């Protein structure tokens, strides 16, 4: 049984082995370490972060990384979240499930001198006590939760530390990030504090899911090495600004690998800014909600169901109390199997959003994520050979997992998650 020392010296921290999406989890109270369940719906699995470090090619590159590390590392925190309730099964227990507690570790970073720290929700969710160490200091500070947003897997903490210890990082503009840009990740993979790795922006506008199955849009993909324990830590650009929060990694289908294979995902800083502002203001976050699940239409699906269009979204579900159903959007009512995939046929086909052609469910999710509660969204819909425009007033997203998720989203494992 691995157990976390009460007051570990940072240089002697043991390497923790279990991963909770992005954080590490070590069971206490005599129970085994737990790991988070898979999130998402298909063939690529996402877990806590890791990838191949891109070596610096020149001395100036090395110096740039060194400068970023020296500037930003003191603002990165080592987070310990203890008292998390866990369930475990024992072959020696005739009653089946046992309950225990565990401790998770992860990363976070300061955003102001008031002690506000950003991390992943999955790092601190369910914790009864949260402590933080900053930079290379051995001082341990208590932290409280200001607010959480499970739908974006973000949390805002308040660290009770002297102002002299506050070395905040700056949030950059994630909309200006380009594929190929160099990036640096700083965090605490496997409990190895203040670890720096480098890489590039591998892709933009990816989509991952939170643990409650709602989609997080405009996610940054990187090959910088991130592992369990990096969750909640910063992804930093060449100017030293945070452009993302490291949250998930992908692994090949069926892989038992617990580390990253060069595909990591970071929640964009512009999403972080919006969520943090709302959490500071009232501790809760509002997200717009359309109220459907849908399948992206391709030529095969279009031909099989005679849809009359080879692009758009086929509505699968539309709960009767949701905004879309109230506006008249109709869901599928007949289950069919096409190339081994179950699809609900007979629903509306959404082809345009606010006058723009719709090519995928991911595009529809992104449009909803960019909107606000109460906004009106015009959907062009095909039904029984006719085309009509339906105006939907977007509602507030319910807390539990539900519609506005894509049937083709990749699986992830936190660091965490995918869906909307």
LUMMARGU-204080 format. One record per residue (C-alpha): x, y, z. Coordinates in steps of 0.2 Angstrom, whole numbers, padded with zeros to 4 digits, always signed. Layout:
XYZ/...
//
This chain:
+0000+0000+0000/+0007+0017-0005/+0004+0031+0008/+0008+0049+0007/+0019+0055+0021/+0012+0069+0032/+0025+0082+0028/+0036+0076+0014/+0052+0085+0009/+0049+0090-0009/+0065+0083-0015/+0061+0066-0008/+0043+0064-0013/+0039+0047-0018/+0033+0043-0035/+0014+0040-0034/+0007+0027-0046/-0011+0028-0048/-0019+0041-0060/-0036+0050-0058/-0038+0057-0075/-0025+0071-0073/-0021+0069-0055/-0013+0055-0046/-0023+0045-0033/-0016+0035-0019/-0027+0025-0007/-0026+0027+0011/-0036+0019+0025/-0030+0002+0018/-0038+0002+0001/-0030+0001-0016/-0027+0016-0027/-0041+0020-0039/-0041+0026-0057/-0054+0036-0066/-0066+0028-0078/-0065+0031-0097/-0074+0046-0104/-0080+0047-0122/-0088+0036-0134/-0075+0027-0146/-0059+0021-0152/-0046+0033-0145/-0044+0032-0126/-0038+0047-0116/-0029+0047-0100/-0018+0057-0089/-0004+0066-0099/+0013+0061-0107/+0021+0063-0124/+0038+0063-0132/+0048+0078-0127/+0054+0089-0142/+0072+0092-0140/+0078+0110-0141/+0088+0112-0157/+0098+0127-0153/+0106+0135-0138/+0094+0150-0140/+0079+0138-0139/+0087+0130-0123/+0089+0148-0116/+0071+0152-0120/+0064+0137-0111/+0076+0141-0096/+0069+0159-0096/+0051+0154-0096/+0054+0141-0082/+0063+0154-0072/+0049+0166-0074/+0034+0155-0072/+0039+0140-0062/+0037+0149-0045/+0019+0152-0049/+0015+0134-0052/+0008+0124-0037/+0009+0106-0032/-0009+0102-0026/-0013+0088-0014/-0032+0084-0012/-0036+0072+0002/-0051+0064+0010/-0058+0059-0007/-0071+0045-0004/-0068+0030-0015/-0076+0013-0018/-0066-0003-0020/-0070-0021-0021/-0061-0035-0012/-0062-0054-0017/-0061-0057+0002/-0076-0046+0006/-0092-0056+0006/-0102-0039+0005/-0094-0033-0011/-0090-0014-0011/-0079-0006+0002/-0078+0012+0005/-0061+0021+0009/-0053+0038+0006/-0039+0043-0006/-0027+0057-0009/-0025+0065-0026/-0011+0076-0032/-0010+0087-0047/-0005+0104-0053/-0011+0122-0053/-0005+0140-0057/-0008+0157-0048/-0017+0170-0059/-0016+0185-0046/-0008+0190-0030/-0024+0187-0021/-0020+0169-0021/-0032+0163-0034/-0026+0147-0042/-0033+0138-0058/-0033+0119-0059/-0043+0105-0066/-0060+0100-0057/-0055+0082-0057/-0040+0085-0047/-0049+0092-0032/-0067+0085-0034/-0073+0077-0018/-0058+0082-0007/-0061+0087+0011/-0044+0096+0012/-0033+0104-0001/-0015+0110+0002/-0003+0118-0010/+0015+0121-0011/+0022+0134-0022/+0038+0134-0033/+0053+0126-0025/+0047+0130-0007/+0043+0117+0006/+0030+0127+0014/+0013+0120+0013/-0002+0131+0012/-0021+0127+0014/-0032+0131+0000/-0051+0133-0002/-0062+0130-0017/-0070+0147-0024/-0080+0137-0037/-0079+0123-0049/-0086+0120-0067/-0087+0102-0071/-0093+0105-0088/-0076+0113-0093/-0066+0103-0080/-0060+0119-0072/-0059+0124-0053/-0053+0140-0045/-0045+0139-0028/-0039+0152-0015/-0022+0149-0008/-0019+0155+0010/-0001+0161+0007/+0008+0177+0010/+0007+0190-0004/+0026+0189-0005/+0024+0171-0011/+0012+0175-0025/+0020+0174-0042/+0005+0174-0054/+0006+0169-0072/-0002+0179-0086/-0016+0171-0096/-0013+0173-0115/-0025+0174-0130/-0028+0156-0135/-0037+0162-0151/-0020+0168-0158/-0011+0152-0156/-0005+0143-0172/-0001+0125-0176/+0018+0123-0174/+0020+0136-0161/+0033+0131-0147/+0025+0127-0130/+0032+0123-0112/+0022+0113-0099/+0027+0114-0081/+0019+0103-0068/+0021+0088-0056/+0020+0072-0066/+0020+0057-0055/+0023+0068-0040/+0040+0074-0048/+0037+0093-0044/+0042+0107-0055/+0045+0096-0070/+0047+0106-0087/+0044+0098-0104/+0043+0106-0121/+0034+0103-0138/+0024+0112-0151/+0005+0115-0154/+0001+0100-0164/-0017+0105-0168/-0031+0117-0164/-0050+0116-0162/-0050+0099-0155/-0065+0093-0144/-0064+0083-0128/-0077+0079-0115/-0079+0083-0097/-0083+0069-0084/-0101+0074-0085/-0101+0071-0104/-0102+0089-0110/-0090+0094-0124/-0076+0106-0122/-0072+0115-0138/-0057+0124-0146/-0045+0113-0136/-0027+0114-0140/-0017+0098-0145/+0001+0097-0140/+0015+0084-0140/+0023+0091-0125/+0026+0077-0112/+0012+0078-0099/+0008+0063-0087/-0003+0060-0072/+0000+0074-0060/+0002+0087-0074/-0017+0089-0073/-0022+0107-0070/-0004+0114-0074/-0001+0127-0087/+0004+0125-0106/+0014+0141-0109/+0019+0150-0125/+0035+0157-0131/+0031+0173-0122/+0028+0165-0105/+0010+0167-0106/-0003+0153-0102/-0012+0147-0117/-0020+0132-0110/-0023+0120-0094/-0016+0103-0097/-0031+0091-0094/-0030+0075-0105/-0020+0063-0115/-0025+0051-0129/-0019+0033-0130/-0022+0020-0144/-0037+0009-0142/-0035-0005-0130/-0018+0001-0124/-0013-0002-0107/+0000+0012-0107/-0003+0024-0093/+0007+0038-0101/+0005+0050-0116/+0011+0045-0133/+0012+0062-0140/-0006+0068-0140/-0011+0079-0126/-0025+0091-0124/-0026+0108-0115/-0042+0118-0111/-0039+0135-0120/-0035+0150-0110/-0049+0160-0117/-0061+0147-0110/-0052+0148-0093/-0054+0167-0093/-0073+0166-0095/-0075+0153-0082/-0064+0161-0069/-0073+0177-0071/-0089+0169-0068/-0082+0159-0053/-0075+0174-0045/-0091+0183-0047/-0103+0170-0040/-0095+0153-0039/-0105+0146-0053/-0104+0146-0072/-0118+0146-0084/-0117+0137-0101/-0129+0138-0115/-0139+0122-0119/-0148+0117-0135/-0154+0100-0129/-0150+0087-0142/-0139+0073-0146/-0134+0071-0164/-0124+0061-0177/-0113+0069-0190/-0120+0065-0207/-0108+0057-0220/-0112+0050-0238/-0114+0033-0231/-0127+0038-0218/-0135+0050-0231/-0137+0036-0244/-0143+0023-0231/-0157+0034-0224/-0161+0044-0240/-0158+0060-0231/-0156+0071-0246/-0140+0079-0240/-0123+0072-0236/-0118+0085-0223/-0126+0091-0207/-0132+0083-0191/-0146+0070-0189/-0155+0073-0172/-0155+0058-0161/-0162+0064-0145/-0172+0079-0140/-0178+0079-0122/-0196+0086-0122/-0191+0098-0108/-0176+0105-0118/-0175+0121-0128/-0174+0112-0145/-0189+0101-0142/-0199+0116-0136/-0195+0125-0152/-0201+0110-0162/-0185+0100-0166/-0190+0082-0168/-0178+0067-0163/-0176+0050-0171/-0189+0037-0167/-0183+0021-0176/-0167+0012-0172/-0157+0005-0187/-0139-0002-0188/-0128+0005-0202/-0110-0002-0204/-0112-0009-0186/-0117+0007-0178/-0134+0010-0170/-0143+0026-0177/-0160+0033-0173/-0168+0037-0190/-0183+0048-0193/-0176+0064-0184/-0174+0081-0191/-0158+0085-0201/-0150+0102-0196/-0140+0109-0210/-0137+0127-0205/-0134+0137-0189/-0138+0155-0190/-0136+0155-0209/-0119+0146-0209/-0118+0128-0216/-0116+0115-0203/-0104+0101-0207/-0103+0091-0191/-0110+0089-0173/-0094+0096-0167/-0097+0112-0176/-0115+0113-0168/-0107+0110-0151/-0095+0124-0154/-0108+0136-0159/-0118+0132-0143/-0103+0134-0132/-0099+0151-0140/-0117+0157-0136/-0125+0163-0120/-0140+0157-0110/-0155+0166-0118/-0147+0169-0135/-0158+0164-0150/-0151+0152-0162/-0158+0149-0180/-0157+0132-0186/-0161+0127-0204/-0170+0110-0204/-0174+0097-0216/-0189+0086-0212/-0199+0074-0224/-0192+0083-0239/-0196+0101-0233/-0184+0114-0227/-0189+0126-0213/-0181+0138-0201/-0183+0134-0182/-0178+0148-0169/-0172+0140-0152/-0170+0151-0137/-0155+0143-0128/-0157+0137-0110/-0145+0134-0096/-0136+0117-0096/-0142+0105-0083/-0128+0098-0071/-0130+0080-0076/-0123+0073-0092/-0135+0074-0106/-0138+0080-0124/-0128+0092-0135/-0115+0078-0136/-0108+0070-0152/-0110+0052-0156/-0092+0052-0164/-0082+0060-0150/-0065+0052-0145/-0063+0043-0129/-0052+0052-0116/-0046+0048-0099/-0043+0062-0087/-0029+0070-0083/-0049+0070-0090/-0063+0071-0102/-0075+0072-0118/-0092+0077-0123/-0103+0092-0119/
//
